[in-house]
Every structure is written in structure tokens, then in C-alpha cells.
Amino acid sequence: MAKIGDIDVGEFPLLLAPMEDVSDPPFRALCKEQGADVVYTEFISSEGLIRDAAKSVMKLDIYEKERPVGIQIFGAVLESMLKSIEIVEASGPDIIDINFGCPVKKVVSKGAGAGILKDIDLMVSLTQAMVKHTKLPVTVKTRLGWDEDSIKIVEVAERLQDVGCKAISIHGRTRAQMYKGEANWHPIADVKNNPRMHIPVFGNGDVDSPEKAMLMRDKFGLDGAMIGRASIGNPWFFNQVKHFFKTGTHAAPPTMQQRVEAARRHLEMAIDWKGEVLGVFETRRHYTNYFKGIPHFKEYRMKMVTSDHSQDVFKAFDEVLERFGDHQFV
């Protein structure tokens, strides 16, 4: 049974990865309903929180039904990170997660995200200071290293554990790889197999099928899987993995009715949360995946991703149900 601090997260938990402009409250709610054991917010800039930047502050919104929920922050300046902890605590999350893995240039150039992989001592001292500054469990998400020549993840993970980190999620790529090539889970297994490690070690990167999740559990021996891209427009993925674990067979894919219903609820929740304009805009990225693999669908997809008014998108959903309601997904 995996535990993050005192929080029991179950046998081989499935965690929804923090994804910029994806892991917002509406999407997290859908994933939670569909079997995600722990969900994380989009990553939030510590500097943005201190400046009271509206976009950063809005990302702090969390809801009772999504617990346990982690708020993820990034930054490289100790004073800002500690101030941001106080702001984050006021939102009442269950976990504070530090992003030491984002490979995006605008984050890395400030020495934050994966940029900190060039300075492991700073990474450890920041973590230690944050652990001391909060009663909430602090976890870390990171990558294997800056590049192939600097992979020291076994040592790094142990040092983070020793300063009080309560769990670590490791993406099986270096910063130099960005999202290219295949994720390498072997170094993550090395972290888990280090006899001195006793906190949960979660694997991340390329878990895009129930079989891969099972491999991560049974062959690599990890404590859980963090799932990112495979869940976009496919919140059912978590329950599909759990069904496969239980039965060894694949769950039936969601029907057209279920897909339309999820897309509709997603849009409704997004509008409730962010208002009409942003709600419509920010849900667009999910529609392609909700309705993947349907022939002659382009006209309807275009309506969904170009309409500026929710009534037009809802109308497109109705049309889809009318025209493709009998479509058989395989």
C-alpha cells in the first residue's frame, strides 16, 4: 500500500500528471470520477503567486470531490518558494509538489523546472527548506537528469528523501530529450531498488496503454504510475488500466453517448469555472481525443474547435450524437 505522508493512496495508485493548460478543475473532476487516485494541478509559478498574477492564483482553485489533490509549484528562488507555500496552504491542498522537471525553455532559463537539474545541491536545499516550512507532505516531480551524461537520479532521489520529501515521481527522459524518443524506465527502477529508499517512487512517461502500466508495476516494480498525455480527452484511461489489472482483459471503449456526455460536462464545468470565453477556448484541446478515429468527422470537429460560443459547441455535440450515435469503437 503506497502512502504519501499519512495519505493512503492505495495499491499501485494512478496519478494524474500536472499538465499546463490541461489539469484544471473540470478535467481533474472527470479523471477522478474515472479512477484517478491522486490528481495534481497545473504547475504554478511561485513568482506569479507572489505577484498575485490572476492566472497563477486561479490555478489554486481546488474542490472537495477531487481529494487527495496536490498543488504543484515551480521556482528557483528560495524566498519566493517559501512565500508561495503560505499562499498555497490557504487553498487547503493535501500535498505540495515541487516541479523539478518541466523542460520548457522559459521555465528552464530561470533555473526552475528541469533547469535545477544542473544544480543538485540547490534542488536539495530548496526541498529541505520547503519541507521545514509546511506541515503538508512535500513531493517532487523530476526527470532523469539534464542530459545522458549527467544522470544521477539514484543519488538525487535518496538525497531528496533524506531531507523529508514524501514521494517522488520521475519522468523517464532527460531535459535534453524534451518529449522525444522513448522514456527509459530502467533508471527509475534503479531508484526503487536502492535499498535505502523507503518513500514511494512513481514512474512517468509513455504510460499510454494498460499493458504499459502493468509493465511499470510488475517488471519495473514501481509504486504507481503518473499518467499525462494518455488521459487528454480520455479520462476513462484510469479505469481502463484498473479493469485490465483486475481481469487481464480490455474494457469496452466508451460509447459515443459516453463521449458526448463527457465532452458536454467538461465544457459546462469549464464555463462554470472560468466563464464563457475562456471555458470555450480552453476545452478545445480535448475534443480531438474525445472523438478520435471516427471517419468523416472533420466538419464537426471544426465546429467544436472554432466556435466562440458554447451554444454552437453544444449544438455540434447534439449533431454528432444524431449522426454517429451508432458508431462502434474498437
VENGICOR-V557319 format. One record per residue. N is the residue number from 1. RES is the residue in one small letter. PHI is phi in whole degrees, 0 to 359 (* if undefined). OMEGA is omega in radians with two decimals (none if undefined). D_CENTER is the distance of its C-alpha to the mean C-alpha in Angstrom with 2 decimals. Layout:
BEGIN
n=N res=RES phi=PHI omega=OMEGA d_center=D_CENTER
n=N res=RES phi=PHI omega=OMEGA d_center=D_CENTER
END
This chain:
BEGIN
n=1 res=m phi=* omega=-3.12 d_center=21.00
n=2 res=a phi=275 omega=3.09 d_center=18.03
n=3 res=k phi=228 omega=3.01 d_center=18.17
n=4 res=i phi=253 omega=-2.97 d_center=16.22
n=5 res=g phi=65 omega=3.11 d_center=19.37
n=6 res=d phi=264 omega=-3.06 d_center=21.14
n=7 res=i phi=270 omega=3.12 d_center=18.25
n=8 res=d phi=279 omega=-3.07 d_center=18.75
n=9 res=v phi=251 omega=3.00 d_center=15.56
n=10 res=g phi=90 omega=3.13 d_center=17.72
n=11 res=e phi=280 omega=-3.10 d_center=18.77
n=12 res=f phi=45 omega=-3.13 d_center=16.10
n=13 res=p phi=295 omega=3.03 d_center=13.09
n=14 res=l phi=254 omega=-3.06 d_center=10.21
n=15 res=l phi=250 omega=3.03 d_center=6.88
n=16 res=l phi=279 omega=-3.10 d_center=4.04
n=17 res=a phi=293 omega=3.01 d_center=1.27
n=18 res=p phi=287 omega=-3.12 d_center=2.92
n=19 res=m phi=232 omega=-3.13 d_center=5.02
n=20 res=e phi=304 omega=3.11 d_center=8.66
n=21 res=d phi=62 omega=3.10 d_center=10.70
n=22 res=v phi=236 omega=-3.01 d_center=8.38
n=23 res=s phi=280 omega=3.12 d_center=6.29
n=24 res=d phi=269 omega=-3.05 d_center=9.85
n=25 res=p phi=305 omega=3.13 d_center=11.94
n=26 res=p phi=299 omega=-3.11 d_center=13.44
n=27 res=f phi=292 omega=3.12 d_center=10.50
n=28 res=r phi=299 omega=-3.14 d_center=9.05
n=29 res=a phi=298 omega=-3.14 d_center=12.72
n=30 res=l phi=295 omega=-3.13 d_center=13.14
n=31 res=c phi=294 omega=3.13 d_center=10.40
n=32 res=k phi=298 omega=3.12 d_center=11.94
n=33 res=e phi=298 omega=-3.07 d_center=15.30
n=34 res=q phi=260 omega=2.93 d_center=14.55
n=35 res=g phi=107 omega=3.09 d_center=13.81
n=36 res=a phi=292 omega=-3.08 d_center=10.31
n=37 res=d phi=274 omega=3.10 d_center=11.63
n=38 res=v phi=222 omega=3.10 d_center=9.25
n=39 res=v phi=238 omega=3.13 d_center=6.70
n=40 res=y phi=240 omega=3.07 d_center=5.54
n=41 res=t phi=289 omega=2.91 d_center=7.15
n=42 res=e phi=302 omega=3.14 d_center=7.27
n=43 res=f phi=286 omega=-3.00 d_center=9.09
n=44 res=i phi=239 omega=-3.14 d_center=12.66
n=45 res=s phi=287 omega=3.10 d_center=15.83
n=46 res=s phi=297 omega=3.12 d_center=18.16
n=47 res=e phi=295 omega=3.12 d_center=21.08
n=48 res=g phi=298 omega=3.13 d_center=20.02
n=49 res=l phi=296 omega=-3.11 d_center=19.89
n=50 res=i phi=293 omega=3.10 d_center=23.30
n=51 res=r phi=284 omega=-3.09 d_center=24.74
n=52 res=d phi=66 omega=3.13 d_center=23.56
n=53 res=a phi=298 omega=-3.01 d_center=22.09
n=54 res=a phi=305 omega=-3.08 d_center=21.42
n=55 res=k phi=296 omega=3.14 d_center=18.13
n=56 res=s phi=293 omega=-3.08 d_center=16.71
n=57 res=v phi=295 omega=-3.13 d_center=18.36
n=58 res=m phi=297 omega=-3.12 d_center=17.16
n=59 res=k phi=291 omega=3.12 d_center=13.49
n=60 res=l phi=281 omega=-3.10 d_center=14.78
n=61 res=d phi=298 omega=3.03 d_center=15.62
n=62 res=i phi=226 omega=-3.04 d_center=14.49
n=63 res=y phi=232 omega=-3.08 d_center=16.40
n=64 res=e phi=306 omega=-3.01 d_center=18.07
n=65 res=k phi=291 omega=-3.10 d_center=16.97
n=66 res=e phi=260 omega=-3.12 d_center=13.27
n=67 res=r phi=292 omega=-0.08 d_center=14.22
n=68 res=p phi=286 omega=-3.10 d_center=13.29
n=69 res=v phi=234 omega=3.10 d_center=10.80
n=70 res=g phi=252 omega=3.01 d_center=9.82
n=71 res=i phi=262 omega=-3.09 d_center=10.54
n=72 res=q phi=256 omega=3.11 d_center=9.56
n=73 res=i phi=237 omega=3.06 d_center=12.65
n=74 res=f phi=225 omega=3.13 d_center=14.21
n=75 res=g phi=165 omega=-3.13 d_center=17.91
n=76 res=a phi=226 omega=-3.13 d_center=20.80
n=77 res=v phi=251 omega=-3.01 d_center=23.58
n=78 res=l phi=306 omega=-3.09 d_center=24.16
n=79 res=e phi=303 omega=-3.14 d_center=25.96
n=80 res=s phi=294 omega=-3.12 d_center=23.28
n=81 res=m phi=296 omega=-3.13 d_center=20.50
n=82 res=l phi=291 omega=3.08 d_center=22.81
n=83 res=k phi=297 omega=-3.08 d_center=23.73
n=84 res=s phi=292 omega=3.09 d_center=20.17
n=85 res=i phi=302 omega=-3.12 d_center=19.62
n=86 res=e phi=297 omega=3.12 d_center=22.50
n=87 res=i phi=292 omega=-3.12 d_center=21.10
n=88 res=v phi=296 omega=-3.11 d_center=17.68
n=89 res=e phi=302 omega=-3.12 d_center=19.66
n=90 res=a phi=297 omega=3.11 d_center=21.58
n=91 res=s phi=278 omega=3.07 d_center=18.63
n=92 res=g phi=72 omega=3.07 d_center=18.69
n=93 res=p phi=286 omega=3.08 d_center=15.21
n=94 res=d phi=269 omega=-3.03 d_center=15.34
n=95 res=i phi=218 omega=2.94 d_center=13.55
n=96 res=i phi=249 omega=-3.12 d_center=13.44
n=97 res=d phi=248 omega=3.11 d_center=11.08
n=98 res=i phi=256 omega=3.11 d_center=12.58
n=99 res=n phi=272 omega=3.01 d_center=11.14
n=100 res=f phi=245 omega=-3.03 d_center=13.73
n=101 res=g phi=225 omega=-3.06 d_center=12.12
n=102 res=c phi=299 omega=-3.07 d_center=11.74
n=103 res=p phi=269 omega=-3.00 d_center=14.65
n=104 res=v phi=294 omega=-2.99 d_center=15.63
n=105 res=k phi=303 omega=-3.05 d_center=19.31
n=106 res=k phi=294 omega=3.09 d_center=19.55
n=107 res=v phi=275 omega=-3.09 d_center=17.28
n=108 res=v phi=298 omega=-3.08 d_center=18.86
n=109 res=s phi=296 omega=3.09 d_center=22.33
n=110 res=k phi=267 omega=-3.12 d_center=22.14
n=111 res=g phi=80 omega=-3.14 d_center=21.48
n=112 res=a phi=260 omega=-3.13 d_center=17.95
n=113 res=g phi=54 omega=-3.13 d_center=14.62
n=114 res=a phi=290 omega=3.12 d_center=15.92
n=115 res=g phi=301 omega=-3.08 d_center=19.33
n=116 res=i phi=286 omega=3.11 d_center=19.85
n=117 res=l phi=295 omega=3.06 d_center=20.04
n=118 res=k phi=277 omega=-3.09 d_center=23.55
n=119 res=d phi=222 omega=-3.04 d_center=24.46
n=120 res=i phi=297 omega=3.14 d_center=23.43
n=121 res=d phi=299 omega=3.11 d_center=25.92
n=122 res=l phi=294 omega=3.12 d_center=24.31
n=123 res=m phi=304 omega=-3.11 d_center=20.83
n=124 res=v phi=290 omega=-3.10 d_center=22.52
n=125 res=s phi=291 omega=3.06 d_center=24.68
n=126 res=l phi=299 omega=-3.13 d_center=21.94
n=127 res=t phi=299 omega=-3.12 d_center=20.00
n=128 res=q phi=301 omega=-3.13 d_center=23.33
n=129 res=a phi=296 omega=-3.13 d_center=24.30
n=130 res=m phi=290 omega=3.09 d_center=21.13
n=131 res=v phi=301 omega=-3.11 d_center=21.53
n=132 res=k phi=290 omega=-3.00 d_center=25.14
n=133 res=h phi=269 omega=-3.08 d_center=24.35
n=134 res=t phi=216 omega=3.05 d_center=22.40
n=135 res=k phi=270 omega=3.14 d_center=22.93
n=136 res=l phi=285 omega=3.05 d_center=19.25
n=137 res=p phi=294 omega=3.11 d_center=17.56
n=138 res=v phi=256 omega=3.08 d_center=15.99
n=139 res=t phi=239 omega=-3.10 d_center=13.35
n=140 res=v phi=230 omega=2.95 d_center=12.52
n=141 res=k phi=243 omega=-3.09 d_center=10.04
n=142 res=t phi=213 omega=3.09 d_center=12.42
n=143 res=r phi=244 omega=-3.09 d_center=14.07
n=144 res=l phi=296 omega=-3.10 d_center=17.35
n=145 res=g phi=170 omega=3.12 d_center=19.48
n=146 res=w phi=290 omega=3.08 d_center=20.75
n=147 res=d phi=209 omega=-3.08 d_center=22.62
n=148 res=e phi=306 omega=-3.04 d_center=24.30
n=149 res=d phi=279 omega=-3.05 d_center=27.10
n=150 res=s phi=237 omega=-3.13 d_center=25.18
n=151 res=i phi=280 omega=3.10 d_center=23.01
n=152 res=k phi=230 omega=-2.94 d_center=23.71
n=153 res=i phi=296 omega=3.13 d_center=20.49
n=154 res=v phi=297 omega=3.13 d_center=22.60
n=155 res=e phi=293 omega=-3.11 d_center=24.52
n=156 res=v phi=299 omega=-3.10 d_center=21.65
n=157 res=a phi=298 omega=-3.14 d_center=19.67
n=158 res=e phi=295 omega=3.12 d_center=22.97
n=159 res=r phi=297 omega=3.12 d_center=23.83
n=160 res=l phi=295 omega=3.09 d_center=20.57
n=161 res=q phi=301 omega=-3.05 d_center=21.25
n=162 res=d phi=292 omega=3.08 d_center=24.82
n=163 res=v phi=263 omega=2.97 d_center=24.10
n=164 res=g phi=110 omega=3.07 d_center=22.18
n=165 res=c phi=297 omega=-3.01 d_center=18.48
n=166 res=k phi=263 omega=3.05 d_center=17.54
n=167 res=a phi=190 omega=3.12 d_center=14.83
n=168 res=i phi=226 omega=3.04 d_center=13.36
n=169 res=s phi=250 omega=-3.05 d_center=10.45
n=170 res=i phi=239 omega=3.05 d_center=12.05
n=171 res=h phi=276 omega=-3.02 d_center=11.28
n=172 res=g phi=282 omega=3.04 d_center=14.59
n=173 res=r phi=226 omega=3.01 d_center=15.79
n=174 res=t phi=273 omega=3.07 d_center=17.77
n=175 res=r phi=296 omega=-3.10 d_center=17.44
n=176 res=a phi=299 omega=-3.13 d_center=20.53
n=177 res=q phi=284 omega=-3.00 d_center=18.93
n=178 res=m phi=55 omega=3.09 d_center=16.20
n=179 res=y phi=244 omega=-3.06 d_center=14.64
n=180 res=k phi=271 omega=3.10 d_center=18.12
n=181 res=g phi=66 omega=-3.13 d_center=19.82
n=182 res=e phi=263 omega=3.04 d_center=18.53
n=183 res=a phi=289 omega=3.13 d_center=16.17
n=184 res=n phi=254 omega=-3.08 d_center=18.55
n=185 res=w phi=272 omega=-3.08 d_center=17.68
n=186 res=h phi=301 omega=3.12 d_center=21.18
n=187 res=p phi=296 omega=3.10 d_center=20.66
n=188 res=i phi=291 omega=3.08 d_center=17.75
n=189 res=a phi=297 omega=3.10 d_center=20.35
n=190 res=d phi=298 omega=3.09 d_center=22.83
n=191 res=v phi=297 omega=-3.12 d_center=20.82
n=192 res=k phi=298 omega=-3.07 d_center=20.71
n=193 res=n phi=278 omega=3.07 d_center=24.40
n=194 res=n phi=294 omega=-3.04 d_center=25.51
n=195 res=p phi=300 omega=-3.14 d_center=27.86
n=196 res=r phi=274 omega=-3.14 d_center=27.19
n=197 res=m phi=277 omega=3.08 d_center=23.48
n=198 res=h phi=227 omega=3.06 d_center=23.02
n=199 res=i phi=270 omega=3.12 d_center=19.49
n=200 res=p phi=297 omega=3.08 d_center=16.69
n=201 res=v phi=242 omega=-3.11 d_center=15.35
n=202 res=f phi=256 omega=3.12 d_center=12.09
n=203 res=g phi=264 omega=-3.11 d_center=11.90
n=204 res=n phi=215 omega=3.10 d_center=9.40
n=205 res=g phi=114 omega=3.04 d_center=10.78
n=206 res=d phi=70 omega=3.02 d_center=12.75
n=207 res=v phi=278 omega=-3.02 d_center=12.07
n=208 res=d phi=242 omega=3.06 d_center=13.40
n=209 res=s phi=206 omega=3.08 d_center=16.09
n=210 res=p phi=302 omega=3.14 d_center=17.11
n=211 res=e phi=298 omega=-3.13 d_center=19.52
n=212 res=k phi=294 omega=3.11 d_center=17.08
n=213 res=a phi=298 omega=-3.14 d_center=15.24
n=214 res=m phi=294 omega=3.10 d_center=18.81
n=215 res=l phi=298 omega=-3.14 d_center=19.75
n=216 res=m phi=299 omega=-3.13 d_center=17.03
n=217 res=r phi=284 omega=-2.93 d_center=18.45
n=218 res=d phi=270 omega=-3.12 d_center=22.12
n=219 res=k phi=273 omega=-3.06 d_center=22.94
n=220 res=f phi=266 omega=3.02 d_center=20.66
n=221 res=g phi=68 omega=-3.09 d_center=20.80
n=222 res=l phi=282 omega=-3.03 d_center=17.32
n=223 res=d phi=271 omega=-3.13 d_center=16.29
n=224 res=g phi=178 omega=-3.13 d_center=13.10
n=225 res=a phi=238 omega=3.04 d_center=10.55
n=226 res=m phi=262 omega=-2.99 d_center=6.84
n=227 res=i phi=246 omega=-3.12 d_center=6.27
n=228 res=g phi=244 omega=-2.96 d_center=5.12
n=229 res=r phi=302 omega=-3.10 d_center=8.43
n=230 res=a phi=296 omega=-3.09 d_center=10.37
n=231 res=s phi=266 omega=-3.08 d_center=9.03
n=232 res=i phi=293 omega=-3.08 d_center=10.02
n=233 res=g phi=67 omega=-3.11 d_center=13.34
n=234 res=n phi=212 omega=-3.12 d_center=13.23
n=235 res=p phi=296 omega=3.13 d_center=11.87
n=236 res=w phi=292 omega=-3.02 d_center=14.71
n=237 res=f phi=305 omega=-3.09 d_center=13.11
n=238 res=f phi=297 omega=3.13 d_center=12.32
n=239 res=n phi=290 omega=3.08 d_center=15.98
n=240 res=q phi=296 omega=3.10 d_center=17.26
n=241 res=v phi=296 omega=-3.10 d_center=16.12
n=242 res=k phi=295 omega=3.10 d_center=17.72
n=243 res=h phi=297 omega=-3.14 d_center=20.77
n=244 res=f phi=295 omega=3.10 d_center=21.20
n=245 res=f phi=300 omega=-3.04 d_center=21.08
n=246 res=k phi=283 omega=-2.96 d_center=23.67
n=247 res=t phi=245 omega=-3.05 d_center=25.97
n=248 res=g phi=76 omega=3.12 d_center=25.50
n=249 res=t phi=237 omega=3.13 d_center=25.59
n=250 res=h phi=276 omega=3.04 d_center=23.27
n=251 res=a phi=293 omega=3.07 d_center=22.77
n=252 res=a phi=298 omega=3.12 d_center=24.45
n=253 res=p phi=296 omega=3.13 d_center=22.25
n=254 res=p phi=300 omega=-3.14 d_center=21.81
n=255 res=t phi=285 omega=3.08 d_center=25.01
n=256 res=m phi=300 omega=3.11 d_center=25.58
n=257 res=q phi=302 omega=-3.12 d_center=26.24
n=258 res=q phi=293 omega=-3.14 d_center=22.84
n=259 res=r phi=293 omega=-3.14 d_center=21.09
n=260 res=v phi=296 omega=-3.14 d_center=23.20
n=261 res=e phi=300 omega=3.14 d_center=22.71
n=262 res=a phi=294 omega=-3.14 d_center=18.87
n=263 res=a phi=298 omega=3.14 d_center=19.17
n=264 res=r phi=295 omega=3.14 d_center=21.87
n=265 res=r phi=295 omega=3.12 d_center=20.07
n=266 res=h phi=302 omega=-3.12 d_center=16.98
n=267 res=l phi=293 omega=3.14 d_center=19.52
n=268 res=e phi=299 omega=-3.13 d_center=21.53
n=269 res=m phi=293 omega=-3.14 d_center=18.77
n=270 res=a phi=295 omega=3.13 d_center=17.73
n=271 res=i phi=291 omega=3.09 d_center=21.44
n=272 res=d phi=301 omega=-3.03 d_center=21.92
n=273 res=w phi=278 omega=-2.98 d_center=19.19
n=274 res=k phi=243 omega=-3.11 d_center=19.93
n=275 res=g phi=91 omega=-3.03 d_center=23.32
n=276 res=e phi=304 omega=-2.98 d_center=24.74
n=277 res=v phi=297 omega=-3.12 d_center=24.38
n=278 res=l phi=290 omega=3.13 d_center=20.77
n=279 res=g phi=302 omega=3.13 d_center=19.75
n=280 res=v phi=294 omega=-3.06 d_center=21.46
n=281 res=f phi=295 omega=-2.99 d_center=20.24
n=282 res=e phi=280 omega=3.11 d_center=16.49
n=283 res=t phi=269 omega=-3.05 d_center=16.41
n=284 res=r phi=304 omega=-3.03 d_center=18.26
n=285 res=r phi=298 omega=-3.06 d_center=15.53
n=286 res=h phi=270 omega=-2.96 d_center=14.76
n=287 res=y phi=294 omega=-3.12 d_center=18.43
n=288 res=t phi=304 omega=-3.12 d_center=19.08
n=289 res=n phi=283 omega=3.08 d_center=16.78
n=290 res=y phi=303 omega=-3.03 d_center=18.00
n=291 res=f phi=241 omega=-3.09 d_center=21.45
n=292 res=k phi=287 omega=2.95 d_center=21.23
n=293 res=g phi=78 omega=3.11 d_center=24.46
n=294 res=i phi=260 omega=-3.12 d_center=26.93
n=295 res=p phi=293 omega=3.08 d_center=30.13
n=296 res=h phi=58 omega=-3.04 d_center=31.74
n=297 res=f phi=258 omega=-2.95 d_center=28.71
n=298 res=k phi=305 omega=-3.09 d_center=28.62
n=299 res=e phi=303 omega=-3.10 d_center=30.78
n=300 res=y phi=284 omega=3.11 d_center=28.51
n=301 res=r phi=297 omega=3.13 d_center=25.28
n=302 res=m phi=300 omega=3.10 d_center=27.11
n=303 res=k phi=299 omega=-3.10 d_center=28.07
n=304 res=m phi=294 omega=-3.00 d_center=24.52
n=305 res=v phi=265 omega=3.12 d_center=23.17
n=306 res=t phi=244 omega=-3.13 d_center=26.34
n=307 res=s phi=289 omega=3.12 d_center=27.49
n=308 res=d phi=264 omega=-3.10 d_center=27.29
n=309 res=h phi=241 omega=-3.05 d_center=28.31
n=310 res=s phi=299 omega=-3.10 d_center=26.41
n=311 res=q phi=298 omega=3.12 d_center=29.68
n=312 res=d phi=289 omega=3.13 d_center=29.83
n=313 res=v phi=290 omega=3.11 d_center=26.34
n=314 res=f phi=300 omega=3.12 d_center=27.22
n=315 res=k phi=296 omega=3.11 d_center=30.50
n=316 res=a phi=297 omega=3.09 d_center=28.84
n=317 res=f phi=300 omega=-3.14 d_center=26.89
n=318 res=d phi=299 omega=-3.14 d_center=30.31
n=319 res=e phi=296 omega=3.14 d_center=31.89
n=320 res=v phi=298 omega=-3.13 d_center=29.31
n=321 res=l phi=297 omega=-3.13 d_center=29.97
n=322 res=e phi=294 omega=-3.04 d_center=33.67
n=323 res=r phi=275 omega=-3.00 d_center=33.76
n=324 res=f phi=245 omega=-3.07 d_center=31.15
n=325 res=g phi=307 omega=-3.09 d_center=31.09
n=326 res=d phi=265 omega=-3.08 d_center=32.63
n=327 res=h phi=301 omega=3.14 d_center=30.42
n=328 res=q phi=265 omega=3.08 d_center=29.68
n=329 res=f phi=271 omega=3.13 d_center=26.28
n=330 res=v phi=244 omega=none d_center=26.44
END
